[in-house]
Amino acid sequence: MKDHALQWICSGQTCRDVTKRASEYLDDRLPLLTEVQVELHLESCAHCRAYKKQIDLVSSALRNLPKLYPSPVNRLRLRQQFAAHHGQSASDN
Ligand SMILES: [Zn+2]
């Protein structure tokens, strides 16, 4: 029976599930059982470990963002990209 439970936990999360839940996992927002399943999957899957690491890097970079002021050139470029994306001038809001 123990093997059965272990098998169920191990088979609970696919790569797709894990990548979908990576940010919730990193924010500690998953139910405990799901968290255990994700951890077990990460133990056995290098691909998902790499993905998790990337998400972790991005979210810690985002957390530090207010301290990093973009240079005026970068700010202008960001504004232009935003305008291009949203099909409007960035100045009118
Ligand atoms: Zn995986």
PDB file of the backbone (N, CA, C, O) and the ligand in Angstrom, with CONECT records:
HET     ZN  A 101       1
ATOM      1  N   MET A   1       0.832  -1.211   0.000  1.00  0.00           N
ATOM      2  CA  MET A   1       0.000   0.000   0.000  1.00  0.00           C
ATOM      3  C   MET A   1       0.866   1.261   0.000  1.00  0.00           C
ATOM      4  O   MET A   1       0.535   2.272  -0.619  1.00  0.00           O
ATOM      5  N   LYS A   2       1.982   1.160   0.716  1.00  0.00           N
ATOM      6  CA  LYS A   2       2.901   2.289   0.778  1.00  0.00           C
ATOM      7  C   LYS A   2       3.404   2.622  -0.634  1.00  0.00           C
ATOM      8  O   LYS A   2       3.467   3.788  -1.024  1.00  0.00           O
ATOM      9  N   ASP A   3       3.760   1.579  -1.386  1.00  0.00           N
ATOM     10  CA  ASP A   3       4.237   1.776  -2.746  1.00  0.00           C
ATOM     11  C   ASP A   3       3.174   2.455  -3.601  1.00  0.00           C
ATOM     12  O   ASP A   3       3.465   3.300  -4.448  1.00  0.00           O
ATOM     13  N   HIS A   4       1.951   2.059  -3.352  1.00  0.00           N
ATOM     14  CA  HIS A   4       0.847   2.600  -4.122  1.00  0.00           C
ATOM     15  C   HIS A   4       0.735   4.114  -3.918  1.00  0.00           C
ATOM     16  O   HIS A   4       0.587   4.877  -4.872  1.00  0.00           O
ATOM     17  N   ALA A   5       0.809   4.522  -2.659  1.00  0.00           N
ATOM     18  CA  ALA A   5       0.718   5.945  -2.329  1.00  0.00           C
ATOM     19  C   ALA A   5       1.883   6.707  -2.947  1.00  0.00           C
ATOM     20  O   ALA A   5       1.709   7.788  -3.509  1.00  0.00           O
ATOM     21  N   LEU A   6       3.050   6.136  -2.835  1.00  0.00           N
ATOM     22  CA  LEU A   6       4.242   6.770  -3.382  1.00  0.00           C
ATOM     23  C   LEU A   6       4.120   6.937  -4.890  1.00  0.00           C
ATOM     24  O   LEU A   6       4.467   7.976  -5.452  1.00  0.00           O
ATOM     25  N   GLN A   7       3.624   5.899  -5.521  1.00  0.00           N
ATOM     26  CA  GLN A   7       3.433   5.928  -6.970  1.00  0.00           C
ATOM     27  C   GLN A   7       2.440   7.026  -7.367  1.00  0.00           C
ATOM     28  O   GLN A   7       2.615   7.729  -8.363  1.00  0.00           O
ATOM     29  N   TRP A   8       1.392   7.142  -6.547  1.00  0.00           N
ATOM     30  CA  TRP A   8       0.371   8.160  -6.832  1.00  0.00           C
ATOM     31  C   TRP A   8       0.975   9.557  -6.723  1.00  0.00           C
ATOM     32  O   TRP A   8       0.752  10.417  -7.575  1.00  0.00           O
ATOM     33  N   ILE A   9       1.747   9.764  -5.649  1.00  0.00           N
ATOM     34  CA  ILE A   9       2.365  11.082  -5.454  1.00  0.00           C
ATOM     35  C   ILE A   9       3.336  11.384  -6.592  1.00  0.00           C
ATOM     36  O   ILE A   9       3.347  12.489  -7.135  1.00  0.00           O
ATOM     37  N   CYS A  10       4.151  10.391  -6.948  1.00  0.00           N
ATOM     38  CA  CYS A  10       5.160  10.599  -7.983  1.00  0.00           C
ATOM     39  C   CYS A  10       4.536  10.847  -9.351  1.00  0.00           C
ATOM     40  O   CYS A  10       5.090  11.582 -10.169  1.00  0.00           O
ATOM     41  N   SER A  11       3.401  10.241  -9.593  1.00  0.00           N
ATOM     42  CA  SER A  11       2.803  10.378 -10.910  1.00  0.00           C
ATOM     43  C   SER A  11       1.834  11.556 -10.974  1.00  0.00           C
ATOM     44  O   SER A  11       1.216  11.811 -12.008  1.00  0.00           O
ATOM     45  N   GLY A  12       1.711  12.268  -9.861  1.00  0.00           N
ATOM     46  CA  GLY A  12       0.710  13.326  -9.781  1.00  0.00           C
ATOM     47  C   GLY A  12       0.940  14.500 -10.701  1.00  0.00           C
ATOM     48  O   GLY A  12      -0.018  15.074 -11.219  1.00  0.00           O
ATOM     49  N   GLN A  13       2.185  14.870 -10.916  1.00  0.00           N
ATOM     50  CA  GLN A  13       2.478  16.092 -11.651  1.00  0.00           C
ATOM     51  C   GLN A  13       3.258  15.793 -12.930  1.00  0.00           C
ATOM     52  O   GLN A  13       4.299  15.136 -12.911  1.00  0.00           O
ATOM     53  N   THR A  14       2.732  16.286 -14.017  1.00  0.00           N
ATOM     54  CA  THR A  14       3.469  16.186 -15.274  1.00  0.00           C
ATOM     55  C   THR A  14       4.318  17.444 -15.435  1.00  0.00           C
ATOM     56  O   THR A  14       4.171  18.401 -14.675  1.00  0.00           O
ATOM     57  N   CYS A  15       5.197  17.437 -16.417  1.00  0.00           N
ATOM     58  CA  CYS A  15       6.018  18.619 -16.686  1.00  0.00           C
ATOM     59  C   CYS A  15       5.130  19.839 -16.909  1.00  0.00           C
ATOM     60  O   CYS A  15       5.437  20.941 -16.454  1.00  0.00           O
ATOM     61  N   ARG A  16       4.040  19.623 -17.609  1.00  0.00           N
ATOM     62  CA  ARG A  16       3.140  20.730 -17.903  1.00  0.00           C
ATOM     63  C   ARG A  16       2.538  21.296 -16.616  1.00  0.00           C
ATOM     64  O   ARG A  16       2.459  22.512 -16.438  1.00  0.00           O
ATOM     65  N   ASP A  17       2.114  20.393 -15.717  1.00  0.00           N
ATOM     66  CA  ASP A  17       1.572  20.845 -14.429  1.00  0.00           C
ATOM     67  C   ASP A  17       2.598  21.654 -13.659  1.00  0.00           C
ATOM     68  O   ASP A  17       2.301  22.708 -13.098  1.00  0.00           O
ATOM     69  N   VAL A  18       3.819  21.125 -13.649  1.00  0.00           N
ATOM     70  CA  VAL A  18       4.867  21.767 -12.855  1.00  0.00           C
ATOM     71  C   VAL A  18       5.199  23.151 -13.408  1.00  0.00           C
ATOM     72  O   VAL A  18       5.357  24.106 -12.647  1.00  0.00           O
ATOM     73  N   THR A  19       5.305  23.258 -14.735  1.00  0.00           N
ATOM     74  CA  THR A  19       5.629  24.568 -15.305  1.00  0.00           C
ATOM     75  C   THR A  19       4.483  25.554 -15.066  1.00  0.00           C
ATOM     76  O   THR A  19       4.703  26.747 -14.856  1.00  0.00           O
ATOM     77  N   LYS A  20       3.255  25.026 -15.102  1.00  0.00           N
ATOM     78  CA  LYS A  20       2.101  25.886 -14.840  1.00  0.00           C
ATOM     79  C   LYS A  20       2.085  26.388 -13.401  1.00  0.00           C
ATOM     80  O   LYS A  20       1.636  27.499 -13.119  1.00  0.00           O
ATOM     81  N   ARG A  21       2.588  25.540 -12.489  1.00  0.00           N
ATOM     82  CA  ARG A  21       2.481  25.875 -11.070  1.00  0.00           C
ATOM     83  C   ARG A  21       3.760  26.442 -10.492  1.00  0.00           C
ATOM     84  O   ARG A  21       3.838  26.730  -9.298  1.00  0.00           O
ATOM     85  N   ALA A  22       4.775  26.604 -11.353  1.00  0.00           N
ATOM     86  CA  ALA A  22       6.099  27.008 -10.851  1.00  0.00           C
ATOM     87  C   ALA A  22       6.041  28.294 -10.031  1.00  0.00           C
ATOM     88  O   ALA A  22       6.661  28.383  -8.971  1.00  0.00           O
ATOM     89  N   SER A  23       5.297  29.292 -10.520  1.00  0.00           N
ATOM     90  CA  SER A  23       5.310  30.557  -9.775  1.00  0.00           C
ATOM     91  C   SER A  23       4.539  30.439  -8.462  1.00  0.00           C
ATOM     92  O   SER A  23       4.920  31.032  -7.453  1.00  0.00           O
ATOM     93  N   GLU A  24       3.445  29.662  -8.487  1.00  0.00           N
ATOM     94  CA  GLU A  24       2.717  29.432  -7.237  1.00  0.00           C
ATOM     95  C   GLU A  24       3.594  28.664  -6.245  1.00  0.00           C
ATOM     96  O   GLU A  24       3.595  28.928  -5.043  1.00  0.00           O
ATOM     97  N   TYR A  25       4.331  27.715  -6.791  1.00  0.00           N
ATOM     98  CA  TYR A  25       5.233  26.927  -5.955  1.00  0.00           C
ATOM     99  C   TYR A  25       6.262  27.827  -5.286  1.00  0.00           C
ATOM    100  O   TYR A  25       6.516  27.714  -4.086  1.00  0.00           O
ATOM    101  N   LEU A  26       6.852  28.723  -6.075  1.00  0.00           N
ATOM    102  CA  LEU A  26       7.885  29.612  -5.546  1.00  0.00           C
ATOM    103  C   LEU A  26       7.313  30.626  -4.560  1.00  0.00           C
ATOM    104  O   LEU A  26       8.019  31.105  -3.673  1.00  0.00           O
ATOM    105  N   ASP A  27       6.034  30.948  -4.718  1.00  0.00           N
ATOM    106  CA  ASP A  27       5.388  31.886  -3.789  1.00  0.00           C
ATOM    107  C   ASP A  27       4.749  31.176  -2.599  1.00  0.00           C
ATOM    108  O   ASP A  27       4.081  31.807  -1.781  1.00  0.00           O
ATOM    109  N   ASP A  28       4.955  29.862  -2.503  1.00  0.00           N
ATOM    110  CA  ASP A  28       4.353  29.080  -1.415  1.00  0.00           C
ATOM    111  C   ASP A  28       2.839  29.160  -1.402  1.00  0.00           C
ATOM    112  O   ASP A  28       2.222  29.248  -0.340  1.00  0.00           O
ATOM    113  N   ARG A  29       2.249  29.130  -2.572  1.00  0.00           N
ATOM    114  CA  ARG A  29       0.799  29.249  -2.646  1.00  0.00           C
ATOM    115  C   ARG A  29       0.126  27.927  -2.973  1.00  0.00           C
ATOM    116  O   ARG A  29      -1.092  27.884  -3.143  1.00  0.00           O
ATOM    117  N   LEU A  30       0.894  26.846  -3.065  1.00  0.00           N
ATOM    118  CA  LEU A  30       0.307  25.553  -3.409  1.00  0.00           C
ATOM    119  C   LEU A  30      -0.135  24.807  -2.155  1.00  0.00           C
ATOM    120  O   LEU A  30       0.464  24.952  -1.090  1.00  0.00           O
ATOM    121  N   PRO A  31      -1.199  24.002  -2.295  1.00  0.00           N
ATOM    122  CA  PRO A  31      -1.550  23.103  -1.191  1.00  0.00           C
ATOM    123  C   PRO A  31      -0.376  22.166  -0.906  1.00  0.00           C
ATOM    124  O   PRO A  31       0.377  21.809  -1.812  1.00  0.00           O
ATOM    125  N   LEU A  32      -0.228  21.774   0.350  1.00  0.00           N
ATOM    126  CA  LEU A  32       0.940  20.994   0.763  1.00  0.00           C
ATOM    127  C   LEU A  32       1.168  19.764  -0.110  1.00  0.00           C
ATOM    128  O   LEU A  32       2.292  19.485  -0.526  1.00  0.00           O
ATOM    129  N   LEU A  33       0.083  19.030  -0.382  1.00  0.00           N
ATOM    130  CA  LEU A  33       0.229  17.801  -1.159  1.00  0.00           C
ATOM    131  C   LEU A  33       0.748  18.098  -2.569  1.00  0.00           C
ATOM    132  O   LEU A  33       1.616  17.392  -3.084  1.00  0.00           O
ATOM    133  N   THR A  34       0.212  19.137  -3.176  1.00  0.00           N
ATOM    134  CA  THR A  34       0.665  19.518  -4.510  1.00  0.00           C
ATOM    135  C   THR A  34       2.119  19.953  -4.473  1.00  0.00           C
ATOM    136  O   THR A  34       2.895  19.643  -5.376  1.00  0.00           O
ATOM    137  N   GLU A  35       2.479  20.670  -3.427  1.00  0.00           N
ATOM    138  CA  GLU A  35       3.856  21.114  -3.267  1.00  0.00           C
ATOM    139  C   GLU A  35       4.812  19.920  -3.195  1.00  0.00           C
ATOM    140  O   GLU A  35       5.881  19.924  -3.805  1.00  0.00           O
ATOM    141  N   VAL A  36       4.403  18.902  -2.437  1.00  0.00           N
ATOM    142  CA  VAL A  36       5.220  17.687  -2.326  1.00  0.00           C
ATOM    143  C   VAL A  36       5.345  17.019  -3.694  1.00  0.00           C
ATOM    144  O   VAL A  36       6.422  16.561  -4.076  1.00  0.00           O
ATOM    145  N   GLN A  37       4.242  16.968  -4.419  1.00  0.00           N
ATOM    146  CA  GLN A  37       4.272  16.360  -5.749  1.00  0.00           C
ATOM    147  C   GLN A  37       5.206  17.130  -6.681  1.00  0.00           C
ATOM    148  O   GLN A  37       5.978  16.537  -7.434  1.00  0.00           O
ATOM    149  N   VAL A  38       5.124  18.451  -6.618  1.00  0.00           N
ATOM    150  CA  VAL A  38       5.986  19.274  -7.463  1.00  0.00           C
ATOM    151  C   VAL A  38       7.448  19.048  -7.086  1.00  0.00           C
ATOM    152  O   VAL A  38       8.309  18.909  -7.955  1.00  0.00           O
ATOM    153  N   GLU A  39       7.719  19.012  -5.770  1.00  0.00           N
ATOM    154  CA  GLU A  39       9.093  18.785  -5.320  1.00  0.00           C
ATOM    155  C   GLU A  39       9.635  17.448  -5.808  1.00  0.00           C
ATOM    156  O   GLU A  39      10.776  17.342  -6.255  1.00  0.00           O
ATOM    157  N   LEU A  40       8.788  16.439  -5.709  1.00  0.00           N
ATOM    158  CA  LEU A  40       9.218  15.113  -6.168  1.00  0.00           C
ATOM    159  C   LEU A  40       9.478  15.115  -7.668  1.00  0.00           C
ATOM    160  O   LEU A  40      10.438  14.507  -8.144  1.00  0.00           O
ATOM    161  N   HIS A  41       8.631  15.792  -8.394  1.00  0.00           N
ATOM    162  CA  HIS A  41       8.829  15.874  -9.838  1.00  0.00           C
ATOM    163  C   HIS A  41      10.137  16.594 -10.151  1.00  0.00           C
ATOM    164  O   HIS A  41      10.903  16.170 -11.016  1.00  0.00           O
ATOM    165  N   LEU A  42      10.379  17.689  -9.434  1.00  0.00           N
ATOM    166  CA  LEU A  42      11.599  18.463  -9.662  1.00  0.00           C
ATOM    167  C   LEU A  42      12.850  17.634  -9.389  1.00  0.00           C
ATOM    168  O   LEU A  42      13.868  17.782 -10.065  1.00  0.00           O
ATOM    169  N   GLU A  43      12.756  16.751  -8.379  1.00  0.00           N
ATOM    170  CA  GLU A  43      13.877  15.883  -8.051  1.00  0.00           C
ATOM    171  C   GLU A  43      14.273  15.006  -9.236  1.00  0.00           C
ATOM    172  O   GLU A  43      15.448  14.698  -9.439  1.00  0.00           O
ATOM    173  N   SER A  44      13.270  14.615 -10.008  1.00  0.00           N
ATOM    174  CA  SER A  44      13.537  13.637 -11.061  1.00  0.00           C
ATOM    175  C   SER A  44      13.583  14.250 -12.458  1.00  0.00           C
ATOM    176  O   SER A  44      13.822  13.539 -13.434  1.00  0.00           O
ATOM    177  N   CYS A  45      13.359  15.555 -12.567  1.00  0.00           N
ATOM    178  CA  CYS A  45      13.235  16.140 -13.900  1.00  0.00           C
ATOM    179  C   CYS A  45      14.130  17.378 -14.035  1.00  0.00           C
ATOM    180  O   CYS A  45      13.825  18.437 -13.488  1.00  0.00           O
ATOM    181  N   ALA A  46      15.218  17.231 -14.759  1.00  0.00           N
ATOM    182  CA  ALA A  46      16.186  18.329 -14.932  1.00  0.00           C
ATOM    183  C   ALA A  46      15.563  19.490 -15.693  1.00  0.00           C
ATOM    184  O   ALA A  46      15.867  20.653 -15.427  1.00  0.00           O
ATOM    185  N   HIS A  47      14.689  19.166 -16.641  1.00  0.00           N
ATOM    186  CA  HIS A  47      14.040  20.193 -17.449  1.00  0.00           C
ATOM    187  C   HIS A  47      13.228  21.143 -16.556  1.00  0.00           C
ATOM    188  O   HIS A  47      13.333  22.364 -16.673  1.00  0.00           O
ATOM    189  N   CYS A  48      12.429  20.568 -15.678  1.00  0.00           N
ATOM    190  CA  CYS A  48      11.598  21.385 -14.798  1.00  0.00           C
ATOM    191  C   CYS A  48      12.436  22.109 -13.746  1.00  0.00           C
ATOM    192  O   CYS A  48      12.093  23.213 -13.324  1.00  0.00           O
ATOM    193  N   ARG A  49      13.535  21.481 -13.326  1.00  0.00           N
ATOM    194  CA  ARG A  49      14.433  22.182 -12.397  1.00  0.00           C
ATOM    195  C   ARG A  49      14.993  23.441 -13.058  1.00  0.00           C
ATOM    196  O   ARG A  49      15.056  24.504 -12.440  1.00  0.00           O
ATOM    197  N   ALA A  50      15.394  23.308 -14.308  1.00  0.00           N
ATOM    198  CA  ALA A  50      15.938  24.466 -15.040  1.00  0.00           C
ATOM    199  C   ALA A  50      14.869  25.540 -15.203  1.00  0.00           C
ATOM    200  O   ALA A  50      15.138  26.733 -15.062  1.00  0.00           O
ATOM    201  N   TYR A  51      13.655  25.093 -15.503  1.00  0.00           N
ATOM    202  CA  TYR A  51      12.543  26.032 -15.671  1.00  0.00           C
ATOM    203  C   TYR A  51      12.278  26.779 -14.370  1.00  0.00           C
ATOM    204  O   TYR A  51      12.130  28.001 -14.362  1.00  0.00           O
ATOM    205  N   LYS A  52      12.220  26.031 -13.270  1.00  0.00           N
ATOM    206  CA  LYS A  52      11.968  26.620 -11.963  1.00  0.00           C
ATOM    207  C   LYS A  52      13.036  27.649 -11.610  1.00  0.00           C
ATOM    208  O   LYS A  52      12.748  28.707 -11.050  1.00  0.00           O
ATOM    209  N   LYS A  53      14.272  27.309 -11.952  1.00  0.00           N
ATOM    210  CA  LYS A  53      15.391  28.204 -11.675  1.00  0.00           C
ATOM    211  C   LYS A  53      15.231  29.526 -12.439  1.00  0.00           C
ATOM    212  O   LYS A  53      15.497  30.606 -11.912  1.00  0.00           O
ATOM    213  N   GLN A  54      14.791  29.407 -13.685  1.00  0.00           N
ATOM    214  CA  GLN A  54      14.569  30.604 -14.508  1.00  0.00           C
ATOM    215  C   GLN A  54      13.476  31.488 -13.907  1.00  0.00           C
ATOM    216  O   GLN A  54      13.637  32.702 -13.781  1.00  0.00           O
ATOM    217  N   ILE A  55      12.359  30.850 -13.539  1.00  0.00           N
ATOM    218  CA  ILE A  55      11.251  31.594 -12.931  1.00  0.00           C
ATOM    219  C   ILE A  55      11.722  32.277 -11.656  1.00  0.00           C
ATOM    220  O   ILE A  55      11.381  33.428 -11.384  1.00  0.00           O
ATOM    221  N   ASP A  56      12.510  31.546 -10.886  1.00  0.00           N
ATOM    222  CA  ASP A  56      13.029  32.072  -9.636  1.00  0.00           C
ATOM    223  C   ASP A  56      13.883  33.315  -9.903  1.00  0.00           C
ATOM    224  O   ASP A  56      13.757  34.330  -9.217  1.00  0.00           O
ATOM    225  N   LEU A  57      14.749  33.216 -10.907  1.00  0.00           N
ATOM    226  CA  LEU A  57      15.613  34.340 -11.276  1.00  0.00           C
ATOM    227  C   LEU A  57      14.792  35.546 -11.718  1.00  0.00           C
ATOM    228  O   LEU A  57      15.038  36.676 -11.296  1.00  0.00           O
ATOM    229  N   VAL A  58      13.809  35.279 -12.578  1.00  0.00           N
ATOM    230  CA  VAL A  58      12.970  36.369 -13.092  1.00  0.00           C
ATOM    231  C   VAL A  58      12.203  37.027 -11.953  1.00  0.00           C
ATOM    232  O   VAL A  58      12.133  38.254 -11.876  1.00  0.00           O
ATOM    233  N   SER A  59      11.623  36.208 -11.061  1.00  0.00           N
ATOM    234  CA  SER A  59      10.819  36.828 -10.011  1.00  0.00           C
ATOM    235  C   SER A  59      11.692  37.556  -9.004  1.00  0.00           C
ATOM    236  O   SER A  59      11.264  38.568  -8.449  1.00  0.00           O
ATOM    237  N   SER A  60      12.901  37.072  -8.751  1.00  0.00           N
ATOM    238  CA  SER A  60      13.742  37.852  -7.837  1.00  0.00           C
ATOM    239  C   SER A  60      14.244  39.117  -8.513  1.00  0.00           C
ATOM    240  O   SER A  60      14.444  40.136  -7.852  1.00  0.00           O
ATOM    241  N   ALA A  61      14.450  39.063  -9.823  1.00  0.00           N
ATOM    242  CA  ALA A  61      14.830  40.270 -10.560  1.00  0.00           C
ATOM    243  C   ALA A  61      13.692  41.287 -10.499  1.00  0.00           C
ATOM    244  O   ALA A  61      13.928  42.482 -10.322  1.00  0.00           O
ATOM    245  N   LEU A  62      12.457  40.805 -10.648  1.00  0.00           N
ATOM    246  CA  LEU A  62      11.304  41.698 -10.592  1.00  0.00           C
ATOM    247  C   LEU A  62      11.134  42.315  -9.211  1.00  0.00           C
ATOM    248  O   LEU A  62      10.749  43.477  -9.079  1.00  0.00           O
ATOM    249  N   ARG A  63      11.426  41.524  -8.187  1.00  0.00           N
ATOM    250  CA  ARG A  63      11.324  42.047  -6.827  1.00  0.00           C
ATOM    251  C   ARG A  63      12.321  43.185  -6.603  1.00  0.00           C
ATOM    252  O   ARG A  63      12.053  44.117  -5.845  1.00  0.00           O
ATOM    253  N   ASN A  64      13.472  43.097  -7.269  1.00  0.00           N
ATOM    254  CA  ASN A  64      14.503  44.116  -7.091  1.00  0.00           C
ATOM    255  C   ASN A  64      14.320  45.295  -8.038  1.00  0.00           C
ATOM    256  O   ASN A  64      15.072  46.268  -7.985  1.00  0.00           O
ATOM    257  N   LEU A  65      13.324  45.202  -8.896  1.00  0.00           N
ATOM    258  CA  LEU A  65      13.165  46.186  -9.961  1.00  0.00           C
ATOM    259  C   LEU A  65      13.057  47.638  -9.498  1.00  0.00           C
ATOM    260  O   LEU A  65      13.689  48.506 -10.101  1.00  0.00           O
ATOM    261  N   PRO A  66      12.285  47.939  -8.453  1.00  0.00           N
ATOM    262  CA  PRO A  66      12.149  49.352  -8.062  1.00  0.00           C
ATOM    263  C   PRO A  66      13.487  50.029  -7.755  1.00  0.00           C
ATOM    264  O   PRO A  66      13.601  51.252  -7.836  1.00  0.00           O
ATOM    265  N   LYS A  67      14.492  49.235  -7.406  1.00  0.00           N
ATOM    266  CA  LYS A  67      15.795  49.821  -7.099  1.00  0.00           C
ATOM    267  C   LYS A  67      16.588  50.131  -8.375  1.00  0.00           C
ATOM    268  O   LYS A  67      17.514  50.941  -8.355  1.00  0.00           O
ATOM    269  N   LEU A  68      16.217  49.483  -9.477  1.00  0.00           N
ATOM    270  CA  LEU A  68      16.969  49.666 -10.712  1.00  0.00           C
ATOM    271  C   LEU A  68      16.231  50.651 -11.609  1.00  0.00           C
ATOM    272  O   LEU A  68      15.188  50.322 -12.175  1.00  0.00           O
ATOM    273  N   TYR A  69      16.760  51.833 -11.735  1.00  0.00           N
ATOM    274  CA  TYR A  69      16.115  52.801 -12.601  1.00  0.00           C
ATOM    275  C   TYR A  69      16.651  52.657 -14.017  1.00  0.00           C
ATOM    276  O   TYR A  69      17.864  52.688 -14.226  1.00  0.00           O
ATOM    277  N   PRO A  70      15.758  52.500 -14.992  1.00  0.00           N
ATOM    278  CA  PRO A  70      16.232  52.379 -16.372  1.00  0.00           C
ATOM    279  C   PRO A  70      16.840  53.693 -16.838  1.00  0.00           C
ATOM    280  O   PRO A  70      16.413  54.771 -16.425  1.00  0.00           O
ATOM    281  N   SER A  71      17.825  53.590 -17.689  1.00  0.00           N
ATOM    282  CA  SER A  71      18.412  54.806 -18.246  1.00  0.00           C
ATOM    283  C   SER A  71      17.372  55.489 -19.129  1.00  0.00           C
ATOM    284  O   SER A  71      16.440  54.832 -19.592  1.00  0.00           O
ATOM    285  N   PRO A  72      17.510  56.789 -19.371  1.00  0.00           N
ATOM    286  CA  PRO A  72      16.527  57.490 -20.224  1.00  0.00           C
ATOM    287  C   PRO A  72      16.358  56.823 -21.581  1.00  0.00           C
ATOM    288  O   PRO A  72      15.246  56.754 -22.104  1.00  0.00           O
ATOM    289  N   VAL A  73      17.447  56.335 -22.151  1.00  0.00           N
ATOM    290  CA  VAL A  73      17.359  55.676 -23.458  1.00  0.00           C
ATOM    291  C   VAL A  73      16.511  54.413 -23.353  1.00  0.00           C
ATOM    292  O   VAL A  73      15.634  54.175 -24.184  1.00  0.00           O
ATOM    293  N   ASN A  74      16.776  53.611 -22.334  1.00  0.00           N
ATOM    294  CA  ASN A  74      15.986  52.398 -22.157  1.00  0.00           C
ATOM    295  C   ASN A  74      14.520  52.717 -21.883  1.00  0.00           C
ATOM    296  O   ASN A  74      13.616  52.019 -22.343  1.00  0.00           O
ATOM    297  N   ARG A  75      14.309  53.784 -21.125  1.00  0.00           N
ATOM    298  CA  ARG A  75      12.945  54.160 -20.803  1.00  0.00           C
ATOM    299  C   ARG A  75      12.180  54.553 -22.066  1.00  0.00           C
ATOM    300  O   ARG A  75      11.024  54.176 -22.258  1.00  0.00           O
ATOM    301  N   LEU A  76      12.857  55.322 -22.920  1.00  0.00           N
ATOM    302  CA  LEU A  76      12.248  55.740 -24.172  1.00  0.00           C
ATOM    303  C   LEU A  76      11.938  54.522 -25.041  1.00  0.00           C
ATOM    304  O   LEU A  76      10.864  54.418 -25.634  1.00  0.00           O
ATOM    305  N   ARG A  77      12.910  53.598 -25.102  1.00  0.00           N
ATOM    306  CA  ARG A  77      12.723  52.401 -25.915  1.00  0.00           C
ATOM    307  C   ARG A  77      11.557  51.568 -25.386  1.00  0.00           C
ATOM    308  O   ARG A  77      10.752  51.048 -26.160  1.00  0.00           O
ATOM    309  N   LEU A  78      11.476  51.448 -24.069  1.00  0.00           N
ATOM    310  CA  LEU A  78      10.370  50.705 -23.455  1.00  0.00           C
ATOM    311  C   LEU A  78       9.038  51.349 -23.800  1.00  0.00           C
ATOM    312  O   LEU A  78       8.055  50.672 -24.103  1.00  0.00           O
ATOM    313  N   ARG A  79       9.031  52.698 -23.744  1.00  0.00           N
ATOM    314  CA  ARG A  79       7.807  53.417 -24.030  1.00  0.00           C
ATOM    315  C   ARG A  79       7.383  53.205 -25.490  1.00  0.00           C
ATOM    316  O   ARG A  79       6.202  53.033 -25.794  1.00  0.00           O
ATOM    317  N   GLN A  80       8.380  53.221 -26.381  1.00  0.00           N
ATOM    318  CA  GLN A  80       8.084  53.000 -27.801  1.00  0.00           C
ATOM    319  C   GLN A  80       7.559  51.586 -28.028  1.00  0.00           C
ATOM    320  O   GLN A  80       6.616  51.373 -28.790  1.00  0.00           O
ATOM    321  N   GLN A  81       8.183  50.627 -27.355  1.00  0.00           N
ATOM    322  CA  GLN A  81       7.731  49.240 -27.497  1.00  0.00           C
ATOM    323  C   GLN A  81       6.308  49.077 -26.970  1.00  0.00           C
ATOM    324  O   GLN A  81       5.480  48.386 -27.563  1.00  0.00           O
ATOM    325  N   PHE A  82       6.053  49.726 -25.849  1.00  0.00           N
ATOM    326  CA  PHE A  82       4.718  49.664 -25.260  1.00  0.00           C
ATOM    327  C   PHE A  82       3.694  50.257 -26.220  1.00  0.00           C
ATOM    328  O   PHE A  82       2.625  49.687 -26.441  1.00  0.00           O
ATOM    329  N   ALA A  83       4.040  51.415 -26.789  1.00  0.00           N
ATOM    330  CA  ALA A  83       3.147  52.093 -27.728  1.00  0.00           C
ATOM    331  C   ALA A  83       2.892  51.226 -28.952  1.00  0.00           C
ATOM    332  O   ALA A  83       1.762  51.112 -29.425  1.00  0.00           O
ATOM    333  N   ALA A  84       3.982  50.606 -29.464  1.00  0.00           N
ATOM    334  CA  ALA A  84       3.857  49.759 -30.640  1.00  0.00           C
ATOM    335  C   ALA A  84       2.952  48.565 -30.335  1.00  0.00           C
ATOM    336  O   ALA A  84       2.156  48.135 -31.170  1.00  0.00           O
ATOM    337  N   HIS A  85       3.097  48.047 -29.125  1.00  0.00           N
ATOM    338  CA  HIS A  85       2.314  46.889 -28.715  1.00  0.00           C
ATOM    339  C   HIS A  85       0.842  47.198 -28.568  1.00  0.00           C
ATOM    340  O   HIS A  85      -0.019  46.384 -28.900  1.00  0.00           O
ATOM    341  N   HIS A  86       0.566  48.392 -28.063  1.00  0.00           N
ATOM    342  CA  HIS A  86      -0.810  48.723 -27.749  1.00  0.00           C
ATOM    343  C   HIS A  86      -1.456  49.611 -28.793  1.00  0.00           C
ATOM    344  O   HIS A  86      -2.598  50.047 -28.648  1.00  0.00           O
ATOM    345  N   GLY A  87      -0.699  49.869 -29.847  1.00  0.00           N
ATOM    346  CA  GLY A  87      -1.253  50.604 -30.977  1.00  0.00           C
ATOM    347  C   GLY A  87      -1.674  52.008 -30.644  1.00  0.00           C
ATOM    348  O   GLY A  87      -2.630  52.526 -31.222  1.00  0.00           O
ATOM    349  N   GLN A  88      -0.984  52.626 -29.730  1.00  0.00           N
ATOM    350  CA  GLN A  88      -1.303  54.009 -29.389  1.00  0.00           C
ATOM    351  C   GLN A  88      -0.034  54.709 -28.947  1.00  0.00           C
ATOM    352  O   GLN A  88       0.968  54.078 -28.609  1.00  0.00           O
ATOM    353  N   SER A  89      -0.105  56.032 -28.960  1.00  0.00           N
ATOM    354  CA  SER A  89       1.030  56.805 -28.452  1.00  0.00           C
ATOM    355  C   SER A  89       1.098  56.636 -26.943  1.00  0.00           C
ATOM    356  O   SER A  89       0.072  56.639 -26.263  1.00  0.00           O
ATOM    357  N   ALA A  90       2.319  56.487 -26.420  1.00  0.00           N
ATOM    358  CA  ALA A  90       2.466  56.255 -24.999  1.00  0.00           C
ATOM    359  C   ALA A  90       2.138  57.505 -24.178  1.00  0.00           C
ATOM    360  O   ALA A  90       1.866  57.419 -22.980  1.00  0.00           O
ATOM    361  N   SER A  91       2.168  58.669 -24.842  1.00  0.00           N
ATOM    362  CA  SER A  91       1.945  59.895 -24.099  1.00  0.00           C
ATOM    363  C   SER A  91       0.468  60.099 -23.776  1.00  0.00           C
ATOM    364  O   SER A  91       0.131  60.571 -22.690  1.00  0.00           O
ATOM    365  N   ASP A  92      -0.425  59.743 -24.720  1.00  0.00           N
ATOM    366  CA  ASP A  92      -1.829  59.841 -24.334  1.00  0.00           C
ATOM    367  C   ASP A  92      -2.292  58.562 -23.654  1.00  0.00           C
ATOM    368  O   ASP A  92      -2.054  57.449 -24.124  1.00  0.00           O
ATOM    369  N   ASN A  93      -2.944  58.764 -22.556  1.00  0.00           N
ATOM    370  CA  ASN A  93      -3.264  57.624 -21.718  1.00  0.00           C
ATOM    371  C   ASN A  93      -4.745  57.616 -21.391  1.00  0.00           C
ATOM    372  O   ASN A  93      -5.217  56.723 -20.686  1.00  0.00           O
TER     373      ASN A  93
HETATM  374 ZN    ZN A 101       9.316  17.793 -15.653  1.00  0.00          ZN2+
END
